[in-house]
């Protein structure tokens, strides 16, 4: 008999490519992963991976099993979502995902007041650059600056975030259309085409890039310490001590923030209560 728990291990190895990475993904140990894989291969009567210097590569039999295991995983996740969606109690856990600055500056205060009203709801807030999957229950509620296009996700625009140019107190205002002698702090290469980064290059074409970071809070810290000027979300820039707004005659482009959740959770009372609270606190 093939155990579903062993198929979950198989999927983790297929996705991660190594036992070590798969073990970290599922919170297990490498020896346990290897033992469970051997048990699955014994149960199926086939070698499911080729062991290579670069990691584990699926065999033909492994490819066949992968397709079935992924369908089984989809069904198992659907069961979890639908059962969770029927939960009527305003208690339990919710996992949220957002960017770093958004989570700290905007979500955290609103979540604190929600926690006082509903102390039996446990909230986990993940703040990093990874896009967490709603269908796979990696998160229950996701906040991001790009619209959701997954058909099974219910989403809406939460708020429009204004951006501004900031510098340390005493910073000389750059000359719009030039920027000579100005040092800038901007996004790293992978985010170089974000609207605010493109705007900054256009407004200050002769400025020198001093620092790059995909972390807005790091940018704000560098800016506060006099490392250069930066375009920051106004909720972050306006609340960071030591920063002042610099008027270049044209504001940076605004960005919309969207919130999404899986449609199977639309009847989950604690999710609806939290979403209503956040919309009341933040929407605009």
N, C-alpha and C positions, 0 to 999 in steps of 0.2 A: 504494500500500500504506500502511496505517495502522500507524505504529510504536507499540508498547506504551509506550515511554519518553515519547512525546508524549501518550499518554492519561494517564499519571501527572501530567504537567504540567497537562493539562486539568482533572483532578480537583482538583489543588491550587488552581487559579484559581477553580474553581466553589465550593470550600469557603471560600476566603479572601476572595474578592470583589474583590481588587485584585492587580495584578502584583507590587507590592512585597511585600505580605504573603505571597503565594504563594512568591515567591523566598526569603524568609526561612524559610518552612516546609520547603522542600526543599534549602536550602543552595545556591541558585543566585543569579543576578543578574537584575535586572529586564529588561535588554535581551535576555538569553538566553530568558527566559520569553516575551517578546513574539515573538521569532523562532520559537520552537518552536510557539507557538499559531498563528501565521500559516501555518506548514508544515502543521499539522494541518487547518486550515480549507481550505487548498489541496487537501490529499489527499481530504477529504470532499466538497469542492465546496459547502460551506455556511458561512455565518457562524454561529458557535456562541455568541457573546455579543453583547449590545448594550452599547456603551460609554456609560455615563451619568456624570453628575457625582458620583454616589454609589458608583461602581464598576462592575464587570462583572455583567451580568444575563443569564442563560441565554435563548437564543432557543428556539423550539419544537424546532428541530433539535438544539440543545444539550441540551435535556431528554431527548430520545430517546437521544442518545449517552451521557448521564450514567448512565442506567439500565444500559446494557450495560457501560460502563466500570467501574462499581461491582461488577458481577458478575465481570468479569475480574480486578479487584483482589482480590476475595475468594478466587478460585481461586489466584491467584499467591501470596497470603499463606498459603493452606492448604498449597501445595507447600513453601514455606519452612519452615513449622512442622513438617510431617511429616518432611522431610529432616533438620531440626535435631534432631527427636525421636529419630532413628535414630543420631545421633552417639554412639559409645560411649567416646570418649576423654575423660579428665578434663582437658581443656584447652579453650581457647576463651573466649568472652566471655559475660557475663550482665548484663542491665540490670535494676536494681531501682528501685522507686519507693516512697517513704514520705513522711510529714510531716517537717518540719524537725527538731523536737526528738527524734522517735523515731529518725530516721536517725543523728543525732549522738550521742545519749545511749545508746541500746540497740544499734542495728545496728553502728555503727562498731567498737566493741571486739570484737564477735563476728566481724565480717568480717575484722578484722586477724588473728585467730587462724586463721581459715579460709585466708587468704592465705599464712600461713607453712606450712600443711600442703599446700596445692595451689598452688604458685607459678605454674603455667601457666594458671590460670584468671584471666582479666581481668574485674574487676567494676566496673560503672558504677552509681553510686548517685545517683538524681535525687530531690531533696528540695524539693518545692514543693506548692502547693495544687491543682495540676491533677490530674484523674483520668486516668491513662494507660490506654490501651486494650490489654488482653491479646490480643483477637482480631486487632488490627492490628499486633501485634508492636512496639508502642511501648514495652513493658516485658515482661520474662520472668517476673518475680516482683513482685507488688504487695502492699503492706501498707496496710491502712486500717481505720477504726473502724466501717465499715458492712459488713454481709454482702454477698457477691457474689451477684447474681441471674442472671447470664448463664449459659445452659445449657451452654455449652462450657467453662466455667471450673471447675476443681477447687479447692476452698477448704476451709479449716478454721480454727477459732479457735486463735490462737497463744497469747495470754495475756490475763489480766485486769489492767488498769492501775488502781491506786489513785490517787485524787486527794486533795489536802489544801489547806488555806488557809495561805498563807505571807506573811510580812512581813519587812522588814529587821530586823536585830538591834536590840532595844530598842523595837520597835513595841508600842504598847498593844493588848492583845487586845480586839477589838470585842465589844460586848454582843449576843449572839444574840437575834434577834427585834426588834432596834432598829437599831444601826449608826450612830446620830447621831454626827457628827464624824469618821466614817471615810471615807477616800477609797479607791475600788476601781479595780482594773485588770481589765478583762474583755474578752470577745470583741467583734468589730465587729458591725455591724447584721446582716450576712448570716449570722452564726453565733450570733445572739442567743438562739436557742431550743435551743442545745446544753444537755444536762442540767446541766453544772456552772454555766453562766451563769444558768439558771433557778433553780438551787439557791441561788446567791449572792444573787440578788434577793430570794428568799424569806427567807433567813436574816438579811439586812441591808437591810430595806426602806427605811430612812431614810438609808442611806449615799449618798454622792455619787460618781458615776462620774467618775473623773479621766482615765482613758486607756482606749482601745479598740484592740485589735490582734488580727489572726487568726494572729499568729506567737507561739507559746508562749515561744520564747527571748527575744523582745522583751519579753513580759510579765515574764519572770523578771528581766531586766536592769532594767526600770523598778522592779520590786518591790525588788530589791536596793539600788537607789539611793534608796529611801525615797519613791517616788512614790505608794505605796498598797499595799493588800493584794490578793492575787490567788489564785485557785484554779489550781493547777498539777498536772500529773502528778507523783506522788511521785518517780519516778526522776529527774526534772529538778529538782524543788524540793529534794530531799534532797542533791543533788550540786552545787548552785549555792552558791558561797561567799558568806557574808553573809546567807543566808536562814535563818529559823527557822519551824518549824511552829506554827500557832496553833490551839488546840483550841476549837471553838465548841460542843462538846457533841454534835455530830452530824456524821459525816464526809460529804463530798461523794459523789455517786454514782460508782461505778466505771465504766470503759468497757472493753469487749472489743475486742481487736485481731485482725483476720483477715488471713490470707495466702492469695493465690490465684495460680494459673498456668493457662495454657491446656492442655486435655487432650492436645493433640497433642505436648506436651513432657514427658509423664509418664515417658517412657523415656530422657530426656536425663540422662546420668549426672552431669554436673557440676551440673545443677539439683537432682537428687535428693540429691547429696552436700551441697550448700549448705543445702538445706531441712532435711535431717536434722541438720546441725550447728546451725542456728539453733533448731530445735525443742529440741535438747539444751541449748543455752545459755539460751534465753529462755522456753520454754513453761512455763505454769503456770496 
